[in-house]
Amino acid sequence: MLVSLQARTFAYLEELEDGNVSEERMQEMLYFLENDLHCQSDTAAELEGLELLDYLYTRLNRPIRVCGMVRNVGEPGGGPFIVYNADGSISLQILESSQIDMSDPDKKRLFEGGTHFNPVDLVCGVRDFVGKKFHLPDFVDPNTGFISHKSKDGKELLALELPGLWNGAMSDWNTVFVEVPLATFNPVKTVNDLFRSEHQL
């Protein structure tokens, strides 16, 4: 899936780089961006000409990640969500439970009703359409750090966590979610998890 998405993205970016792209072709690119890469903006439909070309180039010229998610079977952790971003756009993001206001009953209900769990597999495209490595810090959302509850020596602690690897640190990547078999997920979050049959020889 990553190879297929990259091939199409790179072909579009080469056309945009050339600059001689019809409005009809740019609408095709916008459809791909919104429906295949799930990156949407209320203002995109109003753009045309050079503004639309610039918007498409900026949105398509990003790292891509395909995230393999398993069905939620009650493990602790986050999952895949559709998120409204600060710039008014909508994108697919992976959120941890500590990023959600659980005191809000509606948000808590949405989180607990999530059908899938944190990524088991991430397949990442970290080079642009000319083969140059992306400067990954450019795609981090620094505002996605959060405070989590930890414990040490029996004492409850609050920990300030920087943007996490698969959430805030990849916030501005183009993201696609796919379901993978539950058998691929064998977490070890506590020592008791080592007693699961998946970890026995």
KOLLUMMAR-184968 format. One record per atom (N, C-alpha, C): residue in one letter; x, y, z. Coordinates in steps of 0.001 Angstrom, whole numbers, plus 500000, padded with zeros to 6 digits. Layout:
<recs>
aXYZ;...
</recs>
This chain:
<recs>
m500825498799500000;m500000500000500000;m500864501258500000;l501920501272500818;l502802502434500851;l503414502690499478;v503910501647498842;v504549501803497530;v503557502367496519;s502331501869496555;s501290502341495636;s500954503807495890;l500765504173497159;l500447505563497500;l501594506496497141;q502824506054497404;q503982506890497078;q504101507097495576;a503891506041494797;a504027506143493348;a503076507203492796;r501851507167493261;r500867508140492778;r501196509540493280;t501570509637494557;t501936510939495137;t503118511543494390;f504147510739494150;f505355511235493476;f505047511688492052;a504182510943491360;a503819511338489995;a503109512689490003;y502205512882490948;y501513514162491060;y502495515288491393;l503416515027492317;l504379516057492714;l505287516459491556;e505656515512490711;e506472515840489531;e505707516771488597;e504413516511488430;e503586517393487601;e503466518778488227;l503248518818489527;l503120520107490216;l504419520888490167;e505529520183490276;e506846520822490206;e507043521469488835;d506568520796487795;d506662521322486431;d505811522580486285;g504676522617486994;g503854523828487040;g502778523928485987;n502833523119484960;n501840523208483884;n500770522146484092;v499835522439485028;v498825521463485419;v497445522094485246;s496544521375484599;s495194521897484383;s494400521877485682;e493351522703485725;e492469522724486896;e491832521350487100;e491471520707486009;e490850519382486091;e491811518368486724;r493060518432486309;r494061517517486877;r494283517822488355;m494293519092488729;m494479519444490138;m493290518994490974;q492100519003490409;q490931518491491135;q491068516986491368;e491656516280490409;e491926514845490583;e492909514631491724;m493934515479491791;m494931515393492865;m494292515688494221;l493406516690494233;l492724517047495479;l491850515888495951;y491177515230495024;y490354514070495372;y491213512964495987;f492379512718495392;f493320511724495927;f493771512109497331;l494126513368497511;l494588513854498813;l493513513664499879;e492270513990499534;e491195513939500515;e490664512527500759;n490633511690499730;n489994510380499851;n490946509212500037;d492171509336499564;d493149508257499728;d494119508543500876;l494489509831501032;l495402510218502113;l494660510858503288;h493354511024503153;h492484511475504251;h492921512800504870;c493402513693504032;c493793515036504478;c492801516020503864;q491964516620504699;q490881517468504197;q490933518845504837;s490456519819504073;s490375521183504578;s489139521844503989;d488402522583504809;d487199523275504332;d487523524306503263;t488710524867503316;t489064525946502394;t489605525439501062;a489988524169500960;a490622523655499746;a489710523764498531;a488410523545498708;a487471523580497584;a487384524974496958;e487737525995497729;e487657527369497223;e488914527789496470;l489977526986496556;l491244527352495927;l491232527025494446;e491992527802493688;e492176527513492267;e493497528104491810;g493912527717490632;g495142528252490054;g496363527976490913;l497201528985491056;l498465528831491795;l498245528523493266;e497172529062493843;e496889528774495264;e496605527288495468;l495833526690494572;l495535525269494668;l496790524447494409;l497577524865493417;l498828524157493121;l499743524150494338;d499884525312494975;d500748525423496155;d500219524573497306;y498893524597497513;y498274523790498568;y498548522305498332;l498314521837497119;l498530520424496793;l499992520031496975;y500885520878496501;y502315520571496600;y502737520436498065;t502279521371498880;t502635521355500306;t502061520133501011;r500804519798500729;r500156518674501409;r500653517312500919;l500989517214499653;l501459515928499124;l502935515679499423;n503712516741499546;n505154516592499738;n505489516433501224;r505035515309501781;r505220514989503200;r505586513515503334;p506170513134504467;p506357511695504713;p504994511005504758;i504986509732504394;i503748508941504424;i503940507784505398;r502905507471506163;r502932506287507026;r501648505489506825;v501822504191506703;v500693503273506672;v500731502540508004;c499660502678508781;c499621502163510147;c498734500925510209;g499328499801510585;g498569498569510754;g497954498529512139;m496625498535512205;m495891498557513476;m495188497220513696;v495093496829514962;v494341495614515299;v493033496008515967;r492086495090515970;r490808495319516653;r491055495524518131;n490307496418518729;n490432496713520157;n489804495578520971;v490636494945521802;v490137493858522664;v490336494208524138;g490380495526524440;g490441495958525828;g491825496217526380;e492855496219525516;e494204496542525997;e494281498041526315;p495131498419527291;p495277499848527586;p496053500549526479;g495700501786526204;g496426502545525192;g495478503325524306;g496036503889523248;g495278504755522367;g494792504056521124;g494502504858520112;g493994504289518883;g493853505327517790;p493296504910516640;p493154505799515479;p491914506693515581;f492092507960515226;f490998508923515271;f491078509883514093;i489939510492513783;i489894511623512858;i489998512864513725;v490952513753513401;v491263514884514268;v491111516201513511;y490547517199514192;y490512518567513670;y491800519256514117;n492587519716513154;n493872520333513445;n493726521837513667;a494778522440514225;a494751523874514554;a494524524740513318;d494969524278512128;d494813525079510909;d493453524876510241;g492556524131510907;g491229523906510363;g491107522673509492;s492214522003509230;s492179520797508406;s491790519583509253;i491474518507508567;i491129517246509212;i492129516201508739;s492625515384509679;s493568514335509292;s493407513125510203;l494013512033509802;l494025510828510623;l495194510924511592;q494925510654512866;q495955510724513891;q495789509573514866;i496874509229515543;i496858508225516600;i496916508983517919;l495917508772518766;l495850509477520042;l496005508508521201;e496694508961522235;e496803508214523479;e495653508645524398;s495301507778525329;s494189508092526236;s494455509366527026;s495722509627527357;s496036510822528147;s495901512114527340;q495697512012526027;q495494513200525204;q494015513579525106;i493157512766525696;i491721512973525581;i491155513373526940;d490310514375526935;d489702514873528171;d488635513881528624;m489031512946529498;m488106511906529958;m487045512438530927;s487169513702531347;s486124514284532188;s484925514729531343;d485118514800530030;d484029515119529109;d483362513807528708;p482109513577529105;p481446512291528841;p481391511918527364;d481203512907526480;d481132512618525051;d482476512132524518;k483553512794524943;k484890512397524484;k485279511038525053;k484927510810526312;k485218509520526929;k484471508397526206;r483213508649525875;r482412507655525158;r483019507337523793;l483449508375523068;l484066508160521757;l485344507342521881;f486156507675522893;f487409506951523073;f487146505484523423;e486248505258524360;e485964503891524797;e485256503071523719;g484604503754522793;g483925503059521701;g484810502797520504;g486084503157520618;g487016502945519506;g487117501470519130;t487083501196517850;t487085499803517377;t488483499229517208;h489492500109517111;h490847499632516841;h491839500231517833;f493009499609517880;f494026499898518882;f495272500480518218;n496141501056519028;n497420501616518583;n498093500787517488;p498955501415516690;p499557500681515574;p500442499529516025;v500264498416515342;v501117497254515563;v502292497314514599;d502022497806513413;d503053497952512374;d502962499354511801;l504114499957511563;l504192501222510837;l505115501014509646;v504620501328508462;v505461501295507268;v505594502742506823;c506832503233506744;c507053504665506577;c507829504996505309;g507376506036504641;g508095506600503503;g508717507907503926;v510029507933504052;v510715509097504623;v511561509865503599;r511377509551502315;r512070510294501261;r511052510977500354;d511453512122499808;d510533512847498940;d510588512303497512;f509897512961496603;f509755512446495242;f511029512527494418;v512061513229494903;v513360513227494216;v514388512375494960;g513932511656495984;g514811510738496714;g515542511343497894;k515256512601498204;k515914513277499331;k515173512962500625;k515923512714501709;k515292512439503002;k514576513686503515;f513359513470504017;f512646514558504674;f513357514914505975;h513303516187506348;h513793516620507658;h512629516420508625;l512613515271509290;l511438514840510055;l510997515800511165;p511911516542511829;p511427517506512827;p510468518558512257;d510477518761510932;d509562519727510317;d508107519251510369;f507890517980510674;f506551517397510615;f506010517024512005;v506648517570513046;v506233517347514436;v505283518460514865;d504266518106515619;d503404519118516239;d503839519266517694;p504558520344518031;p505075520493519395;p503983520652520441;n502769520960520002;n501661521154520945;n501005519850521365;t501519518721520891;t500895517440521227;t501591516727522382;g502474517410523079;g502990516852524321;g501850516731525315;f501992515873526280;f500895515689527235;f501438515243528588;i500576515307529590;i500938514887530945;i500322513520531192;s501153512567531596;s500652511223531874;s500868510888533349;h500119509899533809;h500229509440535197;h501163508241535245;k502175508327536103;k503154507256536279;k503272506958537773;s504015505919538091;s504311505656539500;s505750505177539635;k506378505545540744;k507739505100541041;k507840504887542541;d508327503713542904;d508474503361544316;d507164503551545078;g506068503225544430;g504755503302545064;g504156504691545134;k504845505689544552;k504337507060544571;k503777507412543193;e502600508061543209;e501997508525541962;e502734509775541482;l503062509801540193;l503774510933539604;l503050511415538358;l503264512681538028;l502829513215536745;l504071513410535894;a504009512957534634;a505167513067533749;a504794513877532514;l505609514874532185;l505420515633530961;l506093514870529830;e505310514448528863;e505842513677527746;e505867514533526494;l506994514491525791;l507120515191524524;l506241514498523488;p506008515142522335;p505201514479521314;p505710513062521051;g504817512107521162;g505194510701521056;g505559510294519639;l506254509174519548;l506767508698518263;l505672508611517214;w504572507912517525;w503585507696516469;w502414508662516535;n502400509562517508;n501339510573517469;n501938511943517133;g502302512742518107;g502765514104517831;g503978514211516946;a504920513288517065;a506132513362516252;a505860513070514783;m504707512479514490;m504332512190513103;m503028512908512737;s502708513950513455;s501421514620513315;s501171515141511899;d502189515667511253;d502017516262509925;d502424515323508793;w502478514036509076;w502686513045508018;w501340512777507348;n501363512335506098;n500153511799505474;n499986510382506002;t498770510073506466;t498533508850507232;t497394508033506656;v497597506722506631;v496555505786506215;v496513504671507257;f495301504278507651;f495109503173508594;f494636501929507836;v495210500790508196;v494728499505507664;v494592498529508828;e493661497612508708;e493481496605509756;e494423495435509503;v495096494973510560;v495952493793510476;v495438492759511475;p495788491475511281;p495268490423512169;p495695490618513620;l494795490270514538;l495069490385515968;l496291489561516375;a496572488476515656;a497709487602515978;a499049488335515887;t499081489476515184;t500339490231515053;t500625491088516280;f499694491127517229;f499824492008518387;f500053491189519647;n501257491275520196;n501616490529521403;n502315491464522391;p501556492326523077;p502178493343523927;p502764492765525209;v503767493479525708;v504288493188527045;v504284494521527780;k503176494786528470;k503043496034529228;k503247495804530716;t503024494565531153;t503315494194532539;t504019492838532503;v504649492467533604;v505368491195533654;v504406490024533438;n503156490174533845;n502182489098533657;n501900488800532184;d502126489795531320;d501912489563529886;d502850488498529343;l503972488278530012;l504928487257529557;l504369485843529707;f503303485695530501;f502689484376530680;f501699484031529565;r501438484976528694;r500520484684527591;r501121483605526682;s500242482853526063;s500703481739525206;s501586482229524049;e501340483447523576;e502137483976522460;e503607484133522808;h503915484247524115;h505309484470524530;h505950483187525069;q505274482063524938;q505823480799525391;q506495480081524231;l507590479404524513;l508271478631523445;l507706477232523359;
</recs>
